[in-house]
Amino acid sequence: MRYPSKETIEALRREYPAGTIVELLFMDDPQSPPVGARGKVIAVDDIGTIHVAWRTGGSLGVAYGQDSVRKVADEDD
């Protein structure tokens, strides 16, 4: 596995600061929340994983380059 550059990590942290609401588009994990699940970003770690507290109750991270989410303007969107 190739890890993202420091510049990419910093860009992810700017795009997904803690508290950002995201919606799951794809996650390749049998334990993943369903597509469309929403949650709040906790942090982006040093390998680019976006850690999310999902409304469904889990906290599975979004793996850089494998899974995808989109930002949602606010919780009611």
C-alpha positions in Angstrom: 0.0 0.0 0.0 1.2 3.4 -0.9 0.6 6.1 1.7 -0.5 9.6 0.7 2.0 12.5 0.8 2.1 15.0 3.7 0.6 17.6 1.3 -2.3 15.2 0.6 -2.9 14.6 4.3 -2.9 18.4 5.0 -5.4 18.9 2.1 -7.7 16.2 3.5 -7.5 17.8 7.0 -8.5 21.2 5.5 -11.3 19.6 3.5 -12.6 17.4 6.4 -12.0 19.2 9.7 -13.4 17.8 12.8 -17.2 18.4 12.9 -17.8 18.2 9.2 -20.9 16.2 8.3 -20.3 13.5 5.6 -22.4 11.0 3.7 -21.1 7.6 2.8 -20.9 6.9 -0.9 -18.8 3.7 -0.9 -17.0 1.5 1.7 -15.4 -1.8 0.9 -16.0 -3.4 4.3 -18.6 -5.9 5.4 -19.0 -4.0 8.7 -19.6 -0.7 7.0 -22.6 1.5 7.5 -25.1 1.5 4.6 -24.5 3.7 1.6 -26.1 7.1 2.4 -25.3 6.9 6.1 -24.3 10.2 7.6 -21.8 11.0 10.3 -19.5 13.6 11.9 -15.8 13.7 11.2 -13.7 13.1 14.3 -10.3 13.5 12.7 -8.0 12.7 9.7 -5.0 10.5 10.7 -1.5 10.4 9.4 -2.3 7.9 6.7 -5.4 9.8 5.4 -8.1 7.8 7.1 -11.1 10.0 7.8 -12.5 8.9 11.2 -16.2 9.3 11.4 -18.8 8.9 14.2 -21.6 7.5 12.1 -25.2 8.2 13.1 -25.8 4.4 12.9 -23.6 4.0 16.0 -20.3 2.9 14.5 -17.1 4.7 14.0 -15.4 2.9 11.1 -12.9 5.1 9.3 -13.0 6.0 5.6 -9.8 4.6 4.0 -8.0 7.0 1.7 -8.0 5.9 -1.9 -10.5 3.0 -1.3 -13.7 4.4 0.3 -15.5 7.6 -0.4 -17.7 10.1 1.3 -19.1 13.5 0.4 -19.5 16.6 2.5 -23.0 17.6 3.5 -23.8 21.2 4.1 -25.5 20.5 7.5 -27.2 17.6 9.4 -30.6 18.1 7.7 -29.4 18.0 4.1 
